[in-house]
Structures are given as C-alpha cells and as structure tokens.
C-alpha cells in the first residue's frame, strides 16, 4: 500500500480545514470499512487521511421527537439499531439497519451515513471502467462481466469470461 | 453498553488505537497460562478444524457473551454471522459459546 499521512481531527472545524487544505488526495476516515477495502485494491490511493472518529458531537442521535428523528452523520449502525424508540415505533428502520451488515461490521463502527463514491465501485485498479452486469427488467441476464480477478486468492489466473463459481 | 468494543483488526490502522487498550487472542489466557473459558470451550467442543479463523471467532464469541447476546443458539448465530469458517465448524462454535457463556458469567 502506498504511504500516506494520518491525522486525527479534534473538532469539526479542524476536519473541514484539513480536507480543504489537503487537496484531492485527502479522504475522511469514519468506519473505514469502505476506504480500507478500496485502498487494499488500489482503487483509493489517498495521500492523507483525516480521522473524524473523535468528533463525538456527530455520533449523537435523538429519537425522542414527535415529528422527526435526528441522527448525527457518525451515529453507529449498531447503536442506532439498539435504540428502544426506533425498535418500538420505527420497526422498518430498525430492521433495515439490522439486516444491512453483520454485527462484526455494525459494531466495528459502520457509520449510518456512508459515502461510497459510485465511481470507486466501477473502476478497476488501473482506472479502467468496470462493466456493470446488472440485469435490466424484461431482458435476459447480462453476459459475465470482465472483472479484474488478478488479486483474488482462488480465481487469479482463471479466464474472467467463465462464470464465477463461488 | 459495555466499556469495550469489538473491532476488526483488518479495518483498523494501528495509529487509530493510539492511547487505547487493545486485547487480542494472545491476551485472553491468564498469566499462569490457564486458558480463558471460551478458549477451553473451543477445545472441548471441537470448534475448529484448520484454525485460521479461530482467533477472530474466539474474540467475537467473548464479545457476544459480554454484550449479553448469547442467550439462545439463534441469537449466537446472528451475532457471530460476521465471522466465516470455511471448514464449517459452526455447530461446534455455537456449542462452545453455549458452554462458555455460563462459566464466563460466573467468573
């Protein structure tokens, strides 16, 4: 992994100035479940990381209101899903959080508000666009996509046109 | 909420743990070498085959009990669902957690 610098922001103002001063290669770090994955695949190659996990004011959430629920951007999925009011009165929201990630990830610090840039999911490590094979309604299944599998433990070296047997 | 939180080491920079106390599988047994009840239960229940996933399984199992989420086999499966075992030792893992949970509560 290419080297990068790391900084822990103490306040929201710190975080904003760090991202503004850091330039294009600067990324916020919240739960890290997306950023680290993409860094290991060389899709994200940040030069500087601003850790915002200390900003406790962004972790707060309030479900006591009668007309609105307020969630900080860093509210953890597992904390929100354990909220008694959400479980009782907003069961669908509770259920979607409960099903969104395993407890290993939800408790690790998966934030409620994620920012996964769509392009990051569509680029191979060389920056080449990644063909989406999502099926369109009413159409036959799309042909197998040509994915980069060079880094995969079991499929490296195999013909990418072959269907994946997991 | 318990004071400790489980984290995945593959998703945590060492710098993020600066100033915090970290417990890994190596820190579970006593200084005299007596196994933690969960480690002993994994041995007793044959809860592993190749052992690759075992440190993570045991740390997650300890967290599962400490969080109060080991009250039924279904709940154990749900809270352990983020830890995969390619050998398929799941039956033994659930049995080990059920075995260790009351011993951990007594300890």
Interface residues (C-beta under 8 A of the other chain):
Chain A: X6 X8 X29 X31 X32 X33 X36 X49 X51 X53 X79 X101 X102 X103 X104 X105 X107 X108 X109
Chain B: X1 X5 X6 X7 X8 X10 X11 X12 X13 X15 X16 X60 X63 X69 X78 X79 X80 X81 X82 X83
